[in-house]
Amino acid sequence: MSRLYFGFIISCLCISFVSSAAAQSNIGFKAAGLQVGVVNPEDFDATVGFSAHLDLGTIAPRIMLETHLGYWSTSEDEFGIEASVRDITLGAKAKYLFDVPSTRIRPFAGGGLSIHFVSAELTIPDQNIMGVIVPGSTVNDSSTKLGLDLGGGFYAPMTPKMNFVTELWAGIVNDVNQLALKVGVLYNL
């Protein structure tokens, strides 16, 4: 009987916390935007990355929820062997907006989870070894990986309907860790 009573009390507490959070939330499509920047993937040279963002509102007074779709691709050529990697990212982030009363700039820090659709290709050309031609080959691999995003940045109003945003995010992904610095605009819907 005590387990049932304890379970009932825990359920009531959870419902009251969820009700309180729902009363303070403001979920909906609030803004949409595009960003471009530099992505530095692990073991490769830096490259250009693009992303689209959707502001889903706040889940608490200063905690904003955002979803994003990103893309970057890079390739390198060493001794005639070409290696290329492409990453398409779909994820969600929570951002804590700091209150800075003396300025209109809104700094934030946050984190989130992303699904990374990673493709890699290695191309080896034909080789001439002492007059014998060894045919080349191409090897492809693709995988889906879960990543952890940690970072921050700031929003600055440009017009009443548009904000400038700059962000620095570290993506912790197995074999494809990356650091991205991006700038863009967010249009209020």
Backbone as a ProteinNet text record, in pm:
[ID]
protein_1_A
[PRIMARY]
MSRLYFGFIISCLCISFVSSAAAQSNIGFKAAGLQVGVVNPEDFDATVGFSAHLDLGTIAPRIMLETHLGYWSTSEDEFGIEASVRDITLGAKAKYLFDVPSTRIRPFAGGGLSIHFVSAELTIPDQNIMGVIVPGSTVNDSSTKLGLDLGGGFYAPMTPKMNFVTELWAGIVNDVNQLALKVGVLYNL
[TERTIARY]
81.5	0	86.3	200.9	286.7	346.8	373.7	424.1	319.7	195.6	87.6	73	77.9	67.6	185.4	307.4	427.4	418.9	374.4	357.8	255.4	146.9	44.6	100.5	177.5	237.3	335.7	421.3	516.7	442.1	336.2	256.9	196	142	82.9	188	308.2	415.7	458.1	471.8	511.4	407.3	280.2	173.5	176.4	200.6	203.9	323.6	441.7	558	534.5	476.4	448.9	347	244	143.5	205.1	294.9	362.5	449.8	524.5	610.7	527.9	417.7	332.8	271.7	240.9	183.4	285.2	415.6	518.9	573.8	537.4	592.7	519.3	586.2	529.5	577	527.2	571.2	493	564.4	505.5	614.8	579.6	677.2	696.6	811.4	837.6	926.1	1026.4	1119.2	1184.5	1230.7	1303.8	1424.9	1533.9	1653.2	1751.1	1850.6	1958.7	2092.1	2190.6	2324.6	2428.5	2543.2	2658.6	2781.1	2881	2999.8	3107.6	3200.6	3315.5	3296	3311.6	3305.2	3442.7	3496.2	3626.9	3609.1	3593.7	3577.7	3710.9	3701.5	3820.1	3890.4	4022.3	4108.6	4091.8	4019.1	4005	4025	4051.2	4062.8	3925.3	3925	3800.4	3729.4	3597.4	3515.5	3396.6	3319.6	3200.4	3082.5	3000.9	2881.1	2759.6	2644.5	2518.1	2417.8	2324.4	2219.5	2093.4	1981	1850.3	1799.9	1738.8	1695.5	1549.1	1484.2	1345.5	1333.5	1297.7	1277.4	1138.4	1133.7	1006.4	949.5	1005.4	953.9	1027.5	966.7	1031.2	957.7	1035.7	978.1	979.4	1047.4	1051.1	1082.7	1072.9	1089.4	1215.2	1330	1452.4	1513.1	1441.1	1494.4	1421.6	1495.4	1441.7	1468.2	1375.8	1390.2	1405.2	1501	1529	1557.4	1516.8	1553.1	1636.1	1723.7	1811.2	1842.1	1872.3	1915.4	2043.1	2152.2	2281.7	2347.3	2443.2	2516.1	2656.8	2753.9	2890.1	2952.7	3050.9	3121.9	3264.9	3358.4	3498.2	3568.9	3676.7	3757.4	3903.7	3990.8	4134.6	4199.3	4310.9	4383.6	4527.9	4570.8	4707.6	4765.6	4872.6	4941.6	4847.8	4752.2	4658.2	4539.2	4537.9	4425	4332.6	4205.9	4110.5	4016.1	4004	3911.4	3811.7	3684.5	3582.6	3483.7	3429.6	3333	3220.4	3098.3	2979.4	2896.8	2840.9	2759.1	2630.7	2517.7	2387	2335.9	2301.1	2266.5	2122.3	2050.9	1916.9	1915	1881.4	1889.3	1800.7	1805.4	1731.2	1824.2	1807.7	1890.4	1801.6	1845.1	1785.2	1888.6	1843.5	1934.2	1884.9	1976.2	1944.6	1981.3	1883.2	1904.6	1938.7	2058	2100.4	2032.6	1998.1	1934.6	2043.3	2063.9	2162.6	2084	2047	1956.6	2016.2	2147.5	2205.9	2225.1	2189.3	2210.1	2098.1	2083.2	1981.1	2034.4	2163.4	2222.9	2181.6	2139	2094.4	2192.2	2288.6	2378	2305.5	2354.9	2295.6	2402.2	2370.6	2451.6	2354.1	2397.6	2303	2364.3	2276.5	2316.7	2201.1	2233.1	2128.4	2181.4	2092.1	2125	2099.3	2180.8	2167.6	2186.7	2120	2143.6	2227.4	2341	2433.5	2429.9	2399	2403.2	2535.9	2634.8	2771.7	2801.4	2857.4	2901.1	3048.3	3124.1	3266.3	3298.1	3392.5	3435.2	3586.3	3650.1	3793.9	3817	3887.1	3913	4063	4102.1	4242.4	4255.4	4339.2	4351.9	4434.6	4435.3	4520.2	4665.4	4739.2	4878.9	4967.5	5078.5	5176.3	5292.9	5298.6	5403.9	5497.3	5613	5716	5657.4	5577.7	5522.6	5394.3	5351.9	5226.8	5119.9	5009.6	4900.5	4809.6	4801.7	4710.7	4586.7	4468.9	4348.9	4312.7	4262	4219	4083.1	4039.2	3907.8	3850	3721	3650.8	3575.6	3589.4	3523.4	3430	3305.1	3204.7	3159.9	3126.4	3070.8	2976.2	2865.7	2773.9	2722.3	2696.6	2647.4	2564.8	2484	2402.4	2455.4	2487.2	2549.5	2473.2	2472.2	2413	2521.4	2491.6	2590.1	2537.6	2628.7	2598.4	2651.4	2565.9	2604.4	2615.1	2725.5	2745.9	2797.9	2742.6	2791.3	2717.2	2730.8	2667.4	2683.7	2635.7	2641.7	2559.7	2510	2424.8	2333	2222	2126.3	2138.2	2128.2	2127.6	2019.1	1926	1819.4	1872.9	1825.6	1858.8	1740.2	1622.1	1495.8	1395.5	1274.6	1177	1141.9	1158.9	1123.8	1244.3	1367.8	1484.5	1596.1	1660.4	1772.4	1897.1	2010.8	2140.6	2177.8	2234.8	2276.1	2415.4	2497.5	2627.1	2641.9	2696.3	2704.1	2836	2881	2996.4	2951.1	2952.9	2906.3	3012.7	3027.9	3111.9	3018.5	3038.8	2960.8	3044.9	3001.4	3074.9	3006.3	3072.4	3017.9	3129.2	3099.9	3199.8	3266.8	3397.7	3481.8	3461.7	3366.4	3343.1	3320	3398.2	3386.5	3408	3338.2	3346.4	3323.2	3381	3363.3	3310.2	3200.4	3138	3116.4	3159.3	3136.3	3050.8	2927.6	2833.1	2768.8	2729.9	2654.4	2532.6	2428.3	2309.6	2202.4	2084.2	1969.4	1854.1	1771.7	1653.3	1535.7	1438.2	1322.8	1205.1	1151.3	1038.3	911.3	842.5	719.3	598
-119.2	0	126.1	121.2	239.3	270.2	167	191.4	263.3	222.6	287	432.9	456.9	593	678.4	622	693.3	723.9	626.8	647.6	756.5	760.4	863.1	1002.4	1016	1145.8	1191	1098.8	1133.6	1175.9	1105.9	1140.9	1279.6	1310.7	1443.4	1553.5	1529.6	1628.5	1650.3	1541.4	1553.7	1631.1	1603.7	1675	1822.6	1855.7	1997.8	2069.2	2001.3	2062.6	2081.9	1982.3	1992.9	2102.4	2112.3	2217.3	2355.1	2368.9	2496.5	2533.6	2437.6	2464.4	2497.7	2427.3	2454.5	2593.5	2639.7	2773.2	2881.3	2855.1	2953.4	2939.8	2834.9	2814.1	2897.3	2918.6	2992.4	2922.7	2801.5	2718.4	2754	2758.5	2787.3	2831.4	2849.6	2896.5	3046.6	3085.6	3225.7	3295.6	3224.5	3286.2	3176.8	3217.1	3126.4	3200.6	3128.1	3196.4	3106	3170.3	3103	3149.5	3058.9	3092.8	3034.2	3098.2	3049.9	3073.8	2986.7	3005.3	2904.4	2894.9	2807.1	2687.6	2567.8	2444.3	2379.9	2343.9	2279.5	2137.1	2038.3	1900	1838.6	1744	1673.9	1602	1616.1	1549.3	1600.8	1710	1770.4	1920.4	1984.4	2129.8	2192.7	2317.7	2390.7	2408.7	2417.6	2430.7	2521.2	2551	2635.2	2546.4	2593.8	2522.1	2611.5	2551.9	2623.7	2561	2640.3	2584.2	2669.7	2603.5	2668.6	2643.2	2745	2736.8	2773.8	2714.6	2745.1	2763.7	2885.2	2918.5	2869.2	2778	2718.9	2783.2	2894.8	2963.9	2924.7	2952.2	2926.6	2816.5	2734.1	2630.3	2673.1	2781.9	2846.9	2994	3083.5	3226.5	3264.2	3202.6	3238.9	3122.5	3014.3	2898.2	2880.3	2902.7	2898.3	2761.3	2712.6	2585.6	2613.4	2546	2569.3	2436.2	2425.5	2311.1	2361.2	2276.1	2321.3	2207.8	2245.6	2155.2	2214.1	2137.2	2189	2100.3	2158.7	2085.1	2140.7	2051	2088.3	1969.7	2000.4	1899	1946.3	1851.9	1887.2	1769.2	1799.5	1693.1	1735.9	1635.9	1659.6	1561.6	1603.9	1521.5	1508.8	1386.9	1359.7	1250.2	1278.6	1181.5	1117.6	1195.1	1144.6	1070.9	1049.1	982.3	1090.1	1085.8	1188.3	1131.9	1203.5	1167.3	1280.6	1246.1	1348.7	1303.3	1401	1375.8	1477.5	1430.4	1517.9	1488.1	1593	1577.3	1657.9	1590.3	1655.6	1635.2	1744.4	1741.4	1786.2	1714.9	1752.4	1745.6	1857.2	1856.7	1958.6	1954.6	2048.8	2098	2225.3	2287.4	2364.8	2369.7	2457.8	2566	2692.1	2804.8	2885.8	2909.5	2994.7	3137.4	3227.1	3367.6	3447.2	3504.5	3585.5	3722.3	3774.2	3905.5	4011	4094.4	4202.8	4333	4400.8	4515.9	4639.7	4654.1	4778.5	4776.7	4668.9	4660.7	4579.5	4595.2	4519.5	4384.4	4361	4233	4126.9	4010.3	3900.1	3783.3	3769.9	3653.9	3528.2	3413.5	3286.9	3178.4	3073.3	2950.7	2834.9	2724	2613.7	2481.9	2388.6	2255	2183.6	2073.1	1996.5	1867.2	1796.8	1671	1682.8	1614.7	1616.1	1476.4	1450.8	1329.7	1370.6	1303.8	1334.8	1222.4	1258.2	1163.7	1187.9	1105.5	1125.7	1031.3	1087.2	1007	1035.7	929.8	944.4	865.8	918.8	851.9	863.2	753.7	749.2	697.4	777.7	741.2	724.2	604.7	573.7	556.8	637.4	627.2	504.6	475.8	368.1	396.1	289.9	303.8	227.9	289.1	224.4	181.2	51.2	-2.4	-85.1	-28.3	-92.2	-146	-61.7	-97.9	-177.9	-215.8	-291	-192.7	-184.7	-95	-167.6	-112.4	-163.7	-75.2	-133.9	-51.1	16.9	136.9	213	166.3	227.4	191.4	309.2	298.3	397	323.9	372.1	312.3	417	378.2	466.8	410.3	499.9	458.8	568.1	527.8	625.2	568.8	658	615.8	727.1	688.5	782.4	783.2	903.5	916	1018	995.1	1088.1	1182.1	1311	1408.3	1496.4	1548.7	1642.8	1779.4	1881.5	2017.8	2104	2176.9	2270.1	2400.5	2512.7	2638.4	2759.1	2866.8	2991.1	3094.5	3214.8	3322.7	3440	3519.4	3632.2	3671	3732.7	3791.3	3942.7	4010.2	4156.4	4200.6	4286.2	4328.7	4415.8	4387.3	4468.6	4558.2	4500.2	4570.2	4511.7	4565.5	4506.2	4360.4	4318.4	4181.7	4091.6	4145.5	4066.7	4083.3	3970.5	3970	3914.6	3972.6	3918.4	3817	3703.8	3602.2	3552.7	3534	3470.7	3364.3	3248.2	3134.7	3060.9	3001.9	2912.6	2784.2	2672.8	2544.4	2438	2354.9	2235.7	2116.8	2040	1919.2	1798.3	1724.8	1606.3	1485.9	1432.3	1322.5	1219.6	1094.1	989.9	996.9	1015.7	1022.7	1148.7	1234.7	1354.7	1475.3	1488.7	1606.9	1731.3	1839.1	1959.4	2084.6	2192.4	2323.6	2415.2	2485.9	2569.9	2711.6	2809.5	2950.9	3003	3044.3	3085.7	3219.4	3290.9	3414.5	3403.4	3477.7	3472.3	3568.1	3549.9	3631	3541.4	3593.8	3525.2	3619.4	3576.7	3659.5	3620.4	3715.9	3688.9	3664.2	3554.9	3519.6	3582.2
0	0	0	70.6	75.9	-61.4	-144.5	-280.3	-364.3	-352	-426.8	-383.9	-253.3	-200.7	-248.6	-241.8	-286.9	-437.4	-518.2	-662	-692.1	-615.2	-633.6	-604.6	-499.2	-463.3	-571	-618.7	-725.2	-851.6	-888	-1006.8	-994	-875.1	-853.5	-863.2	-807.8	-815.8	-961.2	-1037.8	-1179.5	-1257.9	-1234.2	-1305.4	-1270.7	-1143.7	-1106	-1168.1	-1176.2	-1240.2	-1389.1	-1455.1	-1598.3	-1624.4	-1540.7	-1556.8	-1540.4	-1440.5	-1418.4	-1536.8	-1590.4	-1705.5	-1828.6	-1849.1	-1965.4	-1956.7	-1834.7	-1819	-1854.6	-1838.8	-1867.5	-2009	-2080.3	-2213.7	-2317.6	-2429	-2541.4	-2669	-2690.9	-2802.3	-2928.1	-3039.5	-3170.5	-3265.7	-3390.9	-3489.8	-3471.2	-3415.7	-3383.1	-3486.2	-3541.3	-3636.4	-3721.1	-3838.2	-3927.7	-3980.3	-4006.6	-4053	-4124.3	-4184.1	-4255.1	-4200.1	-4200.9	-4154.7	-4249.4	-4253.3	-4328	-4240.8	-4256	-4173.7	-4204	-4111.9	-4125.1	-4031.9	-4087.9	-4010	-4016.7	-3901	-3894.6	-3843	-3935.9	-3891.7	-3850.7	-3760.3	-3711.5	-3826.6	-3835.4	-3934.4	-4076.9	-4097.6	-4229.9	-4218.9	-4333.9	-4336.5	-4317.7	-4274.2	-4255.1	-4388.8	-4382.8	-4502.2	-4473.3	-4574.9	-4560.2	-4522.3	-4428.5	-4387.1	-4395.1	-4421.1	-4432	-4336.9	-4287.3	-4201.8	-4207.9	-4182.9	-4171.4	-4030	-3970.7	-3830.9	-3819	-3719.6	-3689	-3538.5	-3495.9	-3355.4	-3315.9	-3218.4	-3176.4	-3050.7	-3008.2	-2891.1	-2764.8	-2651.8	-2522.7	-2447.4	-2379	-2293.7	-2147.2	-2118.1	-1987.1	-2017.6	-1920.3	-1950.6	-2029.2	-2006.6	-2079	-2156.3	-2171.4	-2241.6	-2373.8	-2480.5	-2616.4	-2678.1	-2756.2	-2825.6	-2975	-3038.6	-3179.8	-3249.3	-3373.7	-3455.3	-3573	-3625.4	-3733.2	-3829.8	-3952.9	-4058.6	-4116.3	-4112.4	-4157.1	-4260.2	-4334.2	-4437.7	-4450.4	-4462.7	-4501.5	-4573.6	-4657.2	-4733.3	-4753.9	-4751.9	-4775	-4840.7	-4912.2	-4972.3	-4971.5	-4968.5	-4969.4	-5065.8	-5124.8	-5220.5	-5173.9	-5141.3	-5097.9	-5186.3	-5256.3	-5340.9	-5443.3	-5493.9	-5593.6	-5534.6	-5405.2	-5339.3	-5285.4	-5327.3	-5285.3	-5180	-5068.8	-4960.9	-4944.1	-4934.8	-4914.4	-4808.2	-4735.1	-4628.8	-4642.8	-4620.2	-4623.4	-4498.7	-4437.8	-4317.7	-4332.8	-4322.4	-4317.1	-4175.7	-4109.6	-3967.8	-3947.1	-3863.3	-3821.2	-3669.8	-3605	-3459.6	-3391.9	-3260.1	-3175.5	-3065.7	-3031.9	-2928.4	-2831.5	-2708.1	-2608.3	-2578.9	-2581.5	-2558.5	-2438.1	-2344.4	-2230.8	-2267.9	-2270.9	-2307	-2180.5	-2177.3	-2063.6	-2070.6	-1956.1	-1948.6	-1928.9	-2030.5	-2024.4	-2042.9	-1933.8	-1943.8	-2011.9	-2015.2	-2066.9	-2218.3	-2286.4	-2430.4	-2494.7	-2625.4	-2697	-2744.4	-2729.2	-2767.6	-2666.5	-2716.3	-2630.5	-2641.5	-2548.7	-2552.3	-2504.4	-2549.4	-2508.5	-2502.7	-2428.1	-2422.9	-2424.4	-2481.8	-2488.9	-2528	-2551.1	-2590.9	-2656.8	-2720.7	-2786.2	-2843.9	-2910.5	-2975.2	-3124.9	-3204.2	-3349.4	-3404.9	-3515.7	-3592.6	-3712.4	-3732.4	-3840.5	-3943.6	-4066.9	-4177.9	-4250	-4217.5	-4263.3	-4379.5	-4487.2	-4601.6	-4626.9	-4655.7	-4685.7	-4811.7	-4888.9	-5012	-5025.3	-5063	-5085	-5227.2	-5310	-5449	-5468.7	-5511.9	-5539.5	-5690	-5757.3	-5903.7	-5943.9	-6074.3	-6126	-6089.2	-6053.2	-6013.8	-6112.9	-6151.6	-6238.6	-6150.4	-6122.7	-6037	-6124.1	-6155.6	-6238.7	-6369.4	-6435.4	-6565.3	-6558.4	-6440.6	-6425.1	-6374.7	-6447.2	-6408.6	-6308.6	-6189.8	-6087.6	-6091.8	-6119.9	-6132	-5999.4	-6012.2	-5895.1	-5846.6	-5740.8	-5686.6	-5608.8	-5583.1	-5502.3	-5392.2	-5270	-5153.9	-5094.6	-5072.6	-5012.4	-4878.9	-4787.5	-4659.5	-4612.7	-4554.8	-4496.1	-4364.8	-4271.9	-4141.2	-4079.6	-3983.8	-3907.8	-3765.6	-3716.7	-3584.7	-3500.9	-3371.2	-3276.7	-3226.7	-3222.3	-3177.5	-3065.6	-2986.9	-2879.5	-2921.7	-2915.9	-2953.6	-2827.8	-2814.5	-2703.8	-2761.8	-2717.3	-2772	-2719.7	-2795.1	-2757.8	-2866.8	-2837.8	-2935	-2886.9	-2982.7	-2945.8	-3060.4	-3022.6	-3116.6	-3105.9	-3219.1	-3220.6	-3318.5	-3275.1	-3366	-3479.9	-3601.7	-3719.4	-3754.5	-3753.9	-3776.5	-3677.4	-3668.4	-3576.2	-3609.3	-3734.6	-3774.8	-3799.2	-3792	-3827.8	-3725	-3691	-3597.8	-3665.3	-3633	-3671.6	-3564.6	-3605.3	-3507.7	-3544.3	-3443.4	-3461.7	-3354.2	-3394.6	-3304.3	-3319.8	-3210.1	-3209.8	-3141.2	-3215.5	-3163.6	-3181.1	-3081	-3089.6	-3103.1	-3209.4	-3230.9	-3194.2	-3093.7	-3049.3	-3112.7	-3216.2	-3295.1	-3313.4	-3296.8	-3311.3	-3448.2	-3451.8	-3572.4	-3656.8	-3625.8	-3705.9	-3614.6	-3507.4	-3422.2	-3506.2	-3471.4	-3552.8	-3469.2	-3514.9	-3454.2	-3563.6	-3536	-3638.6	-3585.4	-3665.3	-3638.1	-3753	-3721.9	-3827.6	-3793.1	-3898.1	-3886.2	-3977.1	-3943.1	-4026.5	-3976.9	-4032	-3994.9	-3953.8	-3865.2	-3815.8	-3835.9	-3914.8	-3947.6	-3858.5	-3782.9	-3692.8	-3772.5	-3740.3	-3811.6	-3745.7
[MASK]
+++++++++++++++++++++++++++++++++++++++++++++++++++++++++++++++++++++++++++++++++++++++++++++++++++++++++++++++++++++++++++++++++++++++++++++++++++++++++++++++++++++++++++++++++++++++++++++

